[in-house]
Amino acid sequence: MRTLLDSDVIVGTSAGSAVAAQLGSDLSLDELFERQISGHGKEIDPNVDIDDITELFLQALSDPDASKEQKLQRIGEVARTTATVPEEVRREVIAQRLPSHRWPDRDLRISAIDIGTGELVAFDPTSDVELVDAVAASCAVPGAWPPVTIDGRRYMDGGVGSTMNLTLAADCDTVVVLVPSGKGAPSPFGRDPAYEVDAFPGRALGIFADDESLKAFGRNPLDPACREPSARAGRARGRRVAADVASFLAISAR
């Protein structure tokens, strides 16, 4: 899986944005893994019920005639009006999570949703946005964490509309997609994750969470207690699929 570190483009969505930003630091994969299992940094438990968040989503999505952007605006309104910790408190958590606060010298694209327009945006090293703010925006789960204010606009979790946002890699001819859910996980905006990977116009390989990983996530992946078991399950999953990824990339390079 180390070969993926040399990718021309890295797209990070939601928690994946924190992963992508960490990969752009000077720390090795082994060092980054140790940070995960050692409990480095202070995480906050949002003390929210995932079922309650799901219900908020369902209410926002109840109008079948609304466009995707309109539905995302409604979810954004939920994010705006829900009582959470202050933005600055959440930002500090993200800041200590990242080994480096500088954008890496590479094409890193971090997704977020503008809650005012419902539009997907991508922050990158040319955006004149601090890396910590970009990651905080992409990780701002509506109903759990506050939307993040950047240049007068407010943004929420980039994974609300899609867990992958492959449209942000539309200029790539080959992608490897690390998906933190099963192939058939339900999506409020269309087909399942496997369909989104298959629909990519170029060559695409999806690596989905297996049963061991899903068990590690638990019912509430926002619970800091799932951090270490998720890291261990992810590493084990990576080792099991490493040969498949290497084979896929070797064929793509021909």
C-alpha positions, 0 to 999 in steps of 0.5 A: 500500500506504500505505493499509493503514497506516490499517487499524483492526486490524493482526494480526502473526504470527511475523516479521509481528509485527516488521513490524507493530510497526515500522509502529506506530513513528514511522518512515516506510515509506521509513525502515523499508525503508532499515533493512532493506537497510542491515543495521541492527542485529545479527542472529544466525544460529541455525545450524539446518537447516530440514530438521531443524526440519521433521523435528522437526515431523513427529515431533510431528505423527505422531499422527493422533488428537491434537488441534491443541492437543495437537500444538502442545504436542508442538512446544512441548516440542521448543521447550523442550528444544532447545538455543538461545541464551539468551532474553536474547540473543534478546530483545536482537536483537528489541529492536534490531530495533524502532524503538520499544519502546512499544505504538502507540496503535492496535489491534495484535494479536500472536500467539503459542502457549502451549507448555503448552496449545497455545493461540493467544494474542493480545497487544495494548496492553491485555495489560500485556506489553512490546512487545519480549516480545510480538514475541520470543514471536511470532518464537520459531521452535521448534528455532531460538529459545528460547520466551519467558517472560511472566508465568510462561508460555512462548510460541513462534512464533505462525505454527506453527499458522497463518501468518495467524491470521485468527481474531484478526481475526474481528471485522473485516468486511474483511481484506487478508492479506500471506502470506509463502508461495505459495498452495498452500504445505503446512500441517501443520494443514489446508488451504493458505493460499489456503483459509484466506483464502477461508474468512474469513467477511468480505471477504478479499484474500490477497497471496501471495509470488510466485516472485521473493519465494520465490527471495529467501527461499531454502531457509532464511528464518532466514538473515540473508543473505536479509534484503536480497533479501527486502526488495527483492522484497517492495517490488517485489511490493507495487508490482505489487499496489498497484492490486489492493489499492486497488481491493479497498479502494475496493469495500469502502468503498462 
